[in-house]
Amino acid sequence: MTSNATSAPVEPSPPAGPLALLTIPFIFTQEGLLGTKDFLKQVKERGINLSLEGLRKLHEAGLLAPLYRVDGHPLAELRIETETASGMNPRGWTVEAARDGRLRDSAQEGYSEAWPFERPTTVVDDDRHSWWNGYTYSPWQLLYLRHILREYEIIQAGWRTSADPQRTSRTRRTVCALAALSPLLLPGVLGQVSMPPGITQEGLLRLRREADVAKLLATAGFDPANLREEAESLLHDAHSSDPLVDWLPLTRHAGIRGWSKLKGLPLDCMWARIGAEILLRAHEHLAAQGHLEPLPNVADLTWHVALHDRLTPRDGDGDSLERALGKLGLSPHPRVLLLVEGLTELDHLPRLLAEFGLTKPEQVRVQQCEGSKVNAHLIARYEITPRLGKKIKKTSPAEGVQLLDRTPTALIIAMDAENKFETPAKCANERRKLQNAIREEVAFQGGEIGQADLDYLVEVRVWGDDKYELANFTDDELVPAITQLAKMQANPDVTSPTWEQDLRAELQSARAKHDDIKVPMGRLHVREDKPELAKLLWPTLIAKCEAELASNDARTPVLALVLDVRQKVAMLSSGGYVLSAP
């Protein structure tokens, strides 16, 4: 049997490399693309002297081709299905050109005087303000500029006749790999997420869950087997070049807020380490899937290797922030200390915080308590109490501005509604006791603290009338997870035709009595295993959080808590801390 129906032709995907990158969701959203002017500006910030004419010569020599050139003539065969373009900037123009078929791979097409870097004198006055040479660069190309300039000097001196095509191709593949991996991995390295116009937070969260690292690298034309080698090369160059290498145990903890204050060679070396970290995280991801050998444990090595300089050391290698600062006579403190009760919360909260880029110990620390009978008074006195610095006087000491010697830490206690947190009145009473303890400690330092500051520094909250699992998950969400746990434990009751009916009845009974989840589980002979239950519930939790973020309706208590924590971290990371008037 034959059919007369015809299907629409399928446009072939562009070959692996720069053009193919435009098929990746959220490509260039985290690091951006640079026109020649901004590229040269960043070159200068890294302590390198290079003019626009010098940039042209590097392209002509085949050493540094722009990543793209936007052409004025569309070609149907070069049209690329990309996300909708947005923004009057090089990324927006590049994405738009790709959709129109006006985007070219500058290395593939080579250099031509027909596409000048500088504005031609023939451009009429009315067009001079809008003229653009059409070239865009990836910021990752800056990582290799010093090597490229040295190679150019060698060629100019006559020691070599032309660029090494293998090295140039290898560099370009690595740049493409870094660009392909950046939407997925760069936010976690920098500790912040960039949100250009048209980009949604829930979309980026979904990308982090669903992206396939192997496919991203294939799109870039990069062999995963080279991830470690390229990363170690970047780390080695940074170690041998960085004048601040001895400060790395401290600067590796700073994040982009501190790294962006570096200039010249230290800034260049820090970005080399950022690039290396992206490649190494991709290696770890593939190793976890069995595609690559795991990275070696270098913690016990007595000699220095490149992996010792990772921005996020593994296996106990590298100083913690506390130790690194301690060596300099400093003392680190988190912006938020979050006290929780159960093992499920201890599993879910750090993972959910990580989805928002809150992975560093100086941002949030999640600490488990021994049940809701915890006595947090010592924590409040010695960790949350502001450490007073000097007081800047105005007309009188009473009107002075009280400076703080250390970054404040806010305390948030999130418990089940039981014992001393059983009712709103009991929660308020516990909060008041903690605040009074802080007030006393501030008085011991010769200062005063107002109620507004105390209210900001100490919060006591419960998940609701029910305990954590029942408060954050519906019966429809709990039943599959508990059933799977029962199967894992070879529970014979799970095969009963009334299993689900019985489980739902026990869950409803637990809700009516505000019991712990272990009570209905125990009645159905499901052994209490909170860590495993937490793992089974995690996919459900992240999916419902994404949905609530998309609808701007954070109803799940644990998501509401994380959003509040994120806001507090941001507020307490702004610097310039003072106590308000009491």
RAGI-V233394 format. One record per backbone hydrogen bond with DSSP energy under -0.5 kcal/mol. CO is the residue of the C=O (numbers start at 1). NH is the residue of the N-H. E is the energy in kcal/mol with one decimal. If there is no record, write none. Layout:
co: [CO	CO]
nh: [NH	NH]
e: [E	E]
This chain:
co: [9	15	17	18	19	20	21	24	26	28	32	34	35	36	37	38	39	40	41	42	43	44	45	48	51	52	53	54	55	56	57	58	58	59	61	67	68	69	69	72	75	76	80	87	89	90	91	92	93	94	95	96	97	97	97	98	101	102	104	104	105	106	112	120	124	124	125	125	127	127	128	134	135	136	136	137	138	139	140	141	142	144	145	146	147	148	149	150	151	152	153	154	154	155	163	164	165	166	167	168	169	170	171	172	173	174	175	176	177	178	179	181	181	182	182	185	186	187	187	190	196	200	201	202	203	204	205	206	206	207	211	212	213	214	215	216	217	217	218	219	222	223	224	226	227	228	229	230	231	232	233	234	235	236	237	238	242	244	245	247	247	248	250	251	251	255	255	256	258	259	263	263	264	265	266	267	268	269	270	271	272	273	274	275	276	277	278	279	280	281	282	283	284	285	286	286	287	296	298	305	306	307	314	320	321	322	323	324	325	325	326	335	336	336	337	337	338	338	339	340	342	343	344	345	347	348	349	350	351	352	353	353	354	357	360	360	362	363	365	365	367	369	371	374	376	377	378	379	379	380	386	387	387	390	390	391	392	396	396	397	400	401	401	402	403	410	410	411	412	412	413	413	415	416	418	419	423	424	425	426	427	428	429	430	431	432	433	434	435	436	437	438	439	440	441	442	442	443	450	451	452	453	454	457	459	461	467	468	469	474	474	475	476	477	478	479	480	481	482	483	484	485	486	487	490	491	492	493	496	498	499	500	501	502	503	504	505	506	507	508	509	510	510	515	516	516	517	518	519	520	521	521	522	525	529	530	531	532	533	534	535	537	538	539	540	541	542	543	544	545	546	547	548	549	553	556	556	557	558	559	560	561	562	563	564	565	566	567	568	570	571	577	579	580]
nh: [11	20	21	22	22	23	24	27	29	32	139	137	39	40	41	42	43	44	45	46	48	47	264	50	55	56	57	58	59	60	61	63	64	62	163	106	136	71	104	74	78	79	82	89	93	94	95	96	97	98	99	100	101	102	103	80	75	71	69	106	109	110	115	123	127	128	128	129	130	131	131	70	36	67	68	34	141	142	143	144	145	148	149	150	151	152	153	154	155	156	157	159	160	158	165	168	169	170	171	172	173	174	175	176	177	178	179	180	181	182	183	184	185	186	187	189	190	191	192	256	199	204	205	206	207	208	209	209	210	211	213	216	217	218	219	220	221	222	221	17	224	226	227	230	231	232	233	234	235	236	237	238	239	240	241	242	245	247	248	250	251	252	253	254	255	258	259	260	261	262	266	267	268	269	270	271	272	273	274	275	276	277	278	279	280	281	282	283	284	285	286	287	288	289	291	292	290	298	301	308	309	310	317	324	325	326	327	328	328	330	329	410	338	365	339	412	340	367	414	369	346	347	348	349	351	352	353	354	355	356	356	358	357	359	363	364	335	336	338	367	340	371	374	376	380	381	382	383	384	385	388	405	406	392	403	393	401	394	399	400	402	392	403	579	389	337	412	459	339	414	415	461	463	418	421	422	427	428	429	430	431	432	433	434	435	436	437	438	439	440	441	442	443	444	445	445	447	446	454	455	456	457	458	411	413	415	471	472	473	477	478	479	480	481	482	483	484	485	486	487	488	489	491	490	492	494	495	496	499	502	503	504	505	506	507	508	509	510	511	512	513	514	515	467	519	520	521	522	523	524	524	526	525	527	533	534	535	536	537	538	539	541	542	543	544	545	546	547	548	549	550	551	553	552	555	559	560	561	562	563	564	565	566	567	568	569	570	571	572	573	574	404	402	450]
e: [-0.6	-0.7	-1.3	-0.5	-1.2	-2.0	-2.0	-1.5	-1.9	-0.7	-0.6	-3.3	-2.6	-2.4	-1.6	-2.2	-2.0	-2.1	-1.9	-1.1	-1.9	-2.0	-3.2	-0.6	-2.2	-2.0	-2.2	-1.9	-1.6	-2.6	-2.3	-2.4	-1.4	-1.3	-0.6	-0.5	-1.9	-0.6	-2.2	-0.6	-1.8	-1.4	-0.9	-1.7	-2.8	-2.2	-2.7	-2.3	-2.3	-2.2	-2.0	-1.6	-1.0	-3.1	-0.7	-2.4	-1.6	-3.7	-1.8	-0.8	-2.3	-1.5	-1.7	-1.4	-1.4	-0.8	-0.8	-0.5	-0.8	-0.9	-0.5	-2.9	-0.5	-1.1	-2.0	-2.9	-2.0	-1.5	-1.2	-1.1	-1.2	-2.3	-2.7	-1.8	-2.3	-2.2	-2.0	-1.9	-2.1	-2.6	-1.9	-1.9	-0.8	-1.3	-0.9	-2.4	-2.4	-2.3	-2.5	-2.1	-2.2	-2.0	-2.3	-2.3	-2.3	-2.5	-2.2	-2.5	-2.1	-1.4	-0.6	-0.7	-2.8	-1.6	-0.6	-1.3	-2.7	-2.2	-0.9	-1.3	-1.9	-1.8	-2.2	-2.1	-2.1	-2.0	-1.0	-0.5	-2.4	-2.6	-0.7	-2.3	-2.4	-2.1	-2.4	-1.6	-0.8	-2.7	-0.7	-2.3	-0.6	-2.5	-1.8	-2.5	-2.3	-2.9	-1.9	-1.9	-2.4	-2.6	-2.2	-2.2	-2.4	-2.2	-1.1	-2.5	-1.3	-1.9	-1.5	-1.5	-2.9	-2.4	-1.8	-1.3	-0.5	-1.0	-2.6	-2.2	-1.5	-1.7	-0.8	-0.6	-1.9	-2.7	-2.0	-2.0	-1.5	-1.8	-2.0	-2.5	-2.3	-2.4	-1.9	-1.9	-2.5	-2.4	-2.0	-2.0	-2.5	-2.3	-2.2	-2.6	-2.3	-0.9	-2.6	-0.7	-1.4	-0.7	-1.1	-1.7	-2.1	-1.3	-2.1	-2.9	-2.8	-2.2	-2.0	-0.5	-1.1	-2.9	-1.6	-2.7	-0.6	-2.1	-0.6	-2.5	-0.5	-3.1	-2.8	-2.8	-1.7	-1.3	-2.7	-2.6	-1.0	-2.8	-2.9	-2.0	-1.2	-0.6	-1.2	-2.3	-1.9	-1.4	-1.9	-1.5	-1.0	-1.5	-3.1	-0.6	-2.4	-1.6	-1.0	-0.7	-2.6	-2.5	-2.5	-2.3	-1.3	-1.3	-0.7	-3.1	-0.7	-0.5	-2.1	-0.7	-2.7	-0.8	-1.6	-1.5	-0.6	-2.6	-0.8	-2.0	-3.0	-3.2	-0.5	-2.4	-2.5	-0.6	-0.6	-3.0	-1.2	-2.1	-2.4	-1.6	-2.4	-2.6	-2.0	-2.4	-2.5	-2.3	-2.1	-2.0	-2.4	-2.4	-1.8	-1.9	-2.6	-2.2	-1.9	-2.5	-2.0	-2.1	-0.9	-0.6	-2.2	-1.7	-1.9	-2.9	-1.5	-2.2	-1.7	-3.8	-2.5	-2.2	-2.7	-2.0	-1.3	-0.6	-2.2	-2.7	-0.6	-0.8	-2.8	-2.5	-2.3	-2.2	-2.5	-2.2	-2.3	-1.5	-2.7	-1.6	-0.5	-1.3	-1.3	-1.8	-1.9	-3.2	-2.8	-2.7	-1.9	-2.2	-2.3	-2.3	-2.1	-2.4	-2.2	-2.2	-1.7	-1.1	-2.4	-0.5	-1.9	-0.6	-1.6	-2.5	-1.9	-0.9	-0.8	-2.9	-1.7	-0.7	-2.4	-2.7	-1.7	-2.0	-1.9	-1.2	-0.6	-2.3	-2.6	-1.8	-2.2	-2.1	-2.0	-1.9	-2.3	-2.5	-2.2	-1.5	-2.9	-0.9	-1.5	-0.7	-2.2	-2.2	-2.1	-2.5	-1.8	-2.5	-2.8	-1.9	-2.3	-2.8	-2.2	-2.4	-2.5	-1.1	-0.8	-1.3	-0.5	-0.5]
